[in-house]
């Protein structure tokens, strides 16, 4: 059944550290673009899992002053070699969850581990599932929801392995963050090939596009990420969650990316063109 789009509204957010290192600037730019939420990956040159209690308090003060909520903790959990002990990432996830509680959000982004150099990803399946189950168990106890991101070169980078993770773990505390650009960079057509397998597990949209021939990240709708088809399908299922801008327009690296205020604004306007086209509002 298709849901009426007349009043359908998605909550706009974005990766603050793609804008600036200072959370005051991060929130000011997001607010100017109509976003009253932020996805927290880092500030002051520090990743969110390494924030001190005083930094968390300071960030919460900035956000409260700006009346800005937190859509998700964009942690790097699982963006490490699978050979590391299970407890390594459990300890870091505990810190990410502490940040989620302090900043009053329920989502924590995670990944599903790197194989060894030259190693077939399918050979690490059992080790990955042990770790993902342990992470989900902790999330269940702490009342948060983990969002697996389909990052390139981790175990869960292609649709079949993402599906294997979420169905094998089988936890209500493990859902999916959807990233069109990452699928493109893995040689996958996001809507044509991935969406039919995974759509029922998607709880969160990360807005990014890419060109298939080069892997270059571009504004939403400018690449091969089938963004229009994806957001239309989300609209038609009645999705009313977050749309988080992660433009990566100036720089991309192993732990994230950077855009700066001007390019972040360009990315926001590109996404607004798509939502206007399908009749969805953002707030």
C-alpha positions as CSV (number, residue, x, y, z in Angstrom):
1,X,0.0,0.0,0.0
2,X,1.3,3.4,-0.9
3,X,1.2,6.0,1.9
4,X,0.0,9.5,1.2
5,X,2.9,11.9,1.0
6,X,1.0,15.1,1.7
7,X,2.1,15.2,5.4
8,X,5.0,12.7,5.3
9,X,8.0,14.4,7.0
10,X,11.6,13.1,7.4
11,X,13.9,14.4,10.1
12,X,16.9,16.0,8.6
13,X,20.3,15.4,10.3
14,X,24.0,15.4,9.3
15,X,27.5,14.5,10.3
16,X,28.6,17.5,12.3
17,X,32.3,16.9,11.9
18,X,31.9,17.0,8.1
19,X,31.2,20.7,8.6
20,X,33.8,21.8,11.2
21,X,35.7,20.6,14.2
22,X,33.8,23.0,16.5
23,X,30.3,21.8,17.6
24,X,29.1,25.4,17.8
25,X,29.8,25.8,14.1
26,X,28.5,22.3,13.3
27,X,25.1,23.1,14.9
28,X,24.9,26.6,13.5
29,X,25.4,25.3,9.9
30,X,22.9,22.4,10.4
31,X,20.3,24.8,11.9
32,X,20.8,27.2,8.9
33,X,19.9,24.3,6.6
34,X,16.8,23.5,8.5
35,X,18.2,20.6,10.5
36,X,17.4,20.4,14.2
37,X,19.4,17.1,14.7
38,X,23.0,16.2,14.4
39,X,24.8,12.8,13.9
40,X,27.8,12.8,16.3
41,X,31.0,11.3,15.0
42,X,33.6,13.7,16.5
43,X,34.4,17.2,17.7
44,X,37.5,19.1,18.9
45,X,39.7,16.6,16.9
46,X,38.3,13.7,19.0
47,X,36.2,10.7,18.0
48,X,33.0,10.3,20.0
49,X,34.1,7.0,21.6
50,X,37.1,8.9,23.1
51,X,35.1,11.8,24.5
52,X,35.8,12.5,28.1
53,X,32.8,13.0,30.5
54,X,33.5,16.8,30.4
55,X,33.4,16.8,26.6
56,X,30.1,15.0,26.6
57,X,28.8,17.5,29.1
58,X,30.1,20.4,27.0
59,X,28.6,19.0,23.8
60,X,25.2,18.5,25.5
61,X,25.3,22.1,26.6
62,X,26.0,23.3,23.0
63,X,23.2,21.1,21.6
64,X,20.7,22.2,24.2
65,X,21.5,25.8,23.7
66,X,20.8,25.3,20.0
67,X,17.8,23.1,20.6
68,X,19.4,20.4,18.5
69,X,18.9,16.7,19.1
70,X,21.1,13.8,18.3
71,X,20.0,11.4,15.6
72,X,22.8,8.8,16.1
73,X,26.2,8.2,17.5
74,X,28.4,7.6,14.4
75,X,30.8,5.3,16.1
76,X,33.7,3.4,14.4
77,X,32.8,0.2,16.2
78,X,33.6,-2.8,13.9
79,X,35.8,-0.8,11.6
80,X,38.8,-2.8,12.8
81,X,40.3,-6.2,11.8
82,X,38.2,-9.2,12.8
83,X,41.4,-10.7,14.3
84,X,41.1,-8.4,17.4
85,X,39.5,-10.0,20.5
86,X,35.7,-9.7,20.9
87,X,36.2,-7.6,24.1
88,X,38.1,-5.0,22.1
89,X,35.0,-3.6,20.4
90,X,32.7,-4.4,23.3
91,X,34.7,-2.0,25.4
92,X,34.5,0.7,22.7
93,X,30.8,0.1,22.2
94,X,30.2,0.6,25.9
95,X,31.7,4.1,25.5
96,X,29.6,4.8,22.4
97,X,26.5,3.7,24.4
98,X,27.5,6.0,27.3
99,X,27.6,8.9,24.7
100,X,24.2,7.8,23.4
101,X,22.7,7.9,26.9
102,X,24.3,11.2,27.7
103,X,23.1,12.8,24.4
104,X,19.7,11.2,24.6
105,X,19.6,9.2,21.4
106,X,18.8,5.6,20.7
107,X,20.9,4.8,17.6
108,X,24.6,3.8,17.4
109,X,26.2,3.2,14.0
110,X,28.5,0.2,13.7
111,X,30.4,-1.9,11.1
112,X,31.1,-5.5,10.6
113,X,34.9,-5.9,10.6
114,X,37.7,-6.1,8.1
115,X,39.1,-9.4,6.9
116,X,42.9,-9.9,6.9
117,X,44.9,-8.6,3.9
118,X,44.0,-10.7,0.9
119,X,41.6,-12.9,2.9
120,X,38.3,-14.0,1.4
121,X,35.6,-12.2,3.4
122,X,33.4,-15.3,3.5
123,X,36.1,-17.1,5.5
124,X,35.6,-14.7,8.5
125,X,31.8,-15.1,8.6
126,X,31.7,-17.1,11.8
127,X,34.1,-14.8,13.6
128,X,32.0,-11.8,12.4
129,X,28.8,-13.3,13.6
130,X,30.2,-14.0,17.1
131,X,31.2,-10.4,17.4
132,X,28.0,-9.0,16.0
133,X,26.0,-11.1,18.4
134,X,28.0,-9.9,21.3
135,X,27.6,-6.3,20.3
136,X,23.8,-6.8,19.9
137,X,23.6,-8.5,23.3
138,X,25.2,-5.4,24.9
139,X,22.8,-3.1,22.9
140,X,19.8,-5.1,24.0
141,X,20.8,-4.7,27.7
142,X,21.5,-1.0,27.3
143,X,18.3,-0.2,25.4
144,X,19.9,1.1,22.2
145,X,19.7,0.1,18.6
146,X,22.8,-0.7,16.5
147,X,22.7,0.5,12.9
148,X,25.0,-1.6,10.6
149,X,26.4,0.5,7.8
150,X,27.3,-1.2,4.5
151,X,30.9,0.2,4.4
152,X,33.1,-1.0,1.5
153,X,35.7,-3.6,2.3
154,X,34.2,-4.8,5.6
155,X,32.4,-8.2,5.8
156,X,29.0,-6.6,5.4
157,X,29.7,-4.6,2.3
158,X,27.6,-6.4,-0.3
159,X,23.8,-7.1,0.1
160,X,24.0,-10.9,0.6
161,X,26.5,-10.6,3.5
162,X,24.5,-7.7,5.0
163,X,21.4,-9.9,4.9
164,X,23.3,-12.8,6.4
165,X,24.4,-10.6,9.4
166,X,21.0,-9.2,10.3
167,X,19.1,-12.4,9.8
168,X,21.7,-14.7,11.5
169,X,22.1,-12.4,14.6
170,X,18.3,-12.0,14.6
171,X,18.2,-9.2,17.2
172,X,15.7,-6.3,17.4
173,X,18.7,-4.2,18.5
174,X,20.5,-4.7,15.2
175,X,19.1,-2.8,12.2
176,X,20.5,-1.2,9.1
177,X,21.7,2.3,8.2
178,X,21.3,2.6,4.4
179,X,24.1,4.2,2.4
180,X,23.7,4.3,-1.4
181,X,27.2,5.5,-2.2
182,X,28.9,2.7,-0.3
183,X,27.0,0.1,-2.4
184,X,28.0,1.9,-5.6
185,X,31.7,1.8,-4.5
186,X,31.3,-2.0,-4.1
187,X,29.9,-2.4,-7.6
188,X,26.3,-2.9,-6.4
189,X,23.3,-1.1,-7.8
190,X,21.7,0.0,-4.6
191,X,18.0,0.1,-5.4
192,X,18.0,-2.6,-8.1
193,X,20.1,-5.2,-6.3
194,X,20.3,-4.3,-2.6
195,X,16.9,-2.8,-1.7
196,X,14.8,-5.9,-2.5
197,X,16.9,-8.0,-0.1
198,X,17.3,-5.5,2.7
199,X,14.5,-2.9,2.8
200,X,12.6,-4.4,5.7
201,X,15.6,-4.0,8.0
202,X,16.4,-0.4,7.1
203,X,15.8,2.1,10.0
204,X,18.0,5.0,9.0
205,X,19.0,6.8,5.8
206,X,22.5,8.2,5.3
207,X,22.5,10.5,2.3
208,X,25.4,10.1,0.0
209,X,25.8,9.3,-3.8
210,X,28.7,8.1,-5.9
211,X,29.8,7.6,-9.5
212,X,30.2,3.9,-10.4
213,X,33.1,4.4,-12.9
214,X,35.4,6.2,-10.4
215,X,33.9,5.7,-6.9
216,X,33.9,9.5,-6.5
217,X,31.3,10.8,-4.0
218,X,28.9,13.4,-5.4
219,X,25.8,15.2,-4.2
220,X,22.6,13.1,-3.9
221,X,21.1,12.5,-7.3
222,X,24.2,13.3,-9.2
223,X,25.7,9.8,-9.3
224,X,24.8,6.2,-9.9
225,X,23.3,5.5,-6.4
226,X,19.7,5.3,-7.5
227,X,18.8,7.9,-4.9
228,X,15.5,8.9,-6.5
229,X,14.3,5.3,-6.6
230,X,15.4,4.7,-3.1
231,X,13.8,7.7,-1.5
232,X,10.6,7.1,-3.5
233,X,10.5,3.6,-2.1
234,X,11.0,4.9,1.4
235,X,8.2,7.4,0.9
236,X,5.9,4.7,-0.4
237,X,6.5,2.5,2.7
238,X,5.7,5.4,4.9
239,X,9.2,6.0,6.3
240,X,9.2,8.8,8.8
241,X,12.7,8.5,10.2
242,X,16.1,10.3,9.9
243,X,17.8,11.4,6.7
244,X,21.4,12.1,7.7
245,X,23.7,14.1,5.3
246,X,27.2,12.6,5.0
247,X,28.5,14.4,1.9
248,X,32.2,13.5,1.8
249,X,32.6,16.2,-0.9
250,X,36.0,17.6,0.0
251,X,37.8,14.6,1.5
252,X,37.3,10.9,2.2
253,X,39.4,8.8,4.6
254,X,39.3,5.5,6.4
255,X,37.4,7.0,9.4
256,X,35.0,9.3,7.6
257,X,35.2,12.4,5.4
258,X,34.9,16.2,5.3
259,X,33.0,18.7,3.3
260,X,33.1,22.1,5.0
261,X,30.2,24.5,5.4
262,X,29.8,25.4,1.7
263,X,29.9,21.9,0.3
264,X,27.7,20.6,3.1
265,X,25.2,23.2,2.0
266,X,25.4,22.1,-1.6
267,X,24.8,18.5,-0.5
268,X,21.7,19.6,1.5
269,X,20.3,21.5,-1.4
270,X,20.8,18.5,-3.7
271,X,18.9,16.3,-1.3
272,X,16.1,18.9,-0.9
273,X,15.7,18.7,-4.7
274,X,15.0,15.0,-4.4
275,X,12.6,15.3,-1.4
276,X,10.7,18.1,-3.2
277,X,10.4,15.9,-6.2
278,X,8.8,13.1,-4.3
279,X,6.6,15.3,-2.1
280,X,8.3,14.7,1.2
281,X,9.0,17.4,3.7
282,X,12.0,17.6,6.0
283,X,12.3,19.3,9.4
